[in-house]
Amino acid sequence: MPRLLVSVGSPAGLHTRPAALFARAAARQPVRVTVRKPGRNPVDARSLLAVLTLAACYGDTLELATDGDHAHAQAALDELAGLLGGDFDNGDGR
């Protein structure tokens, strides 16, 4: 099961607008992706409400994972990690 750790790059954290952009990007992936904070249960990355429950702040480490070794799994994780690691409020979010 591919996994990837990423730090939240936006100084404002993962508030509603960037969480929505992230969830939308996760929904476009050909594999199911989960996201979690260390020590917490994973949530479906496609769900805006689930992503918001993480209450992820700037610098928090999040773990992205897929539930299979699908050929596109690593590319999906890399794309989503790029979003989380960027600053949505300064145009780094897509």
Helices and strands as residue ranges (DSSP letters): E 3-7, H 16-27, E 33-36, E 43-44, H 48-52, E 61-66, H 73-85, G 88-90
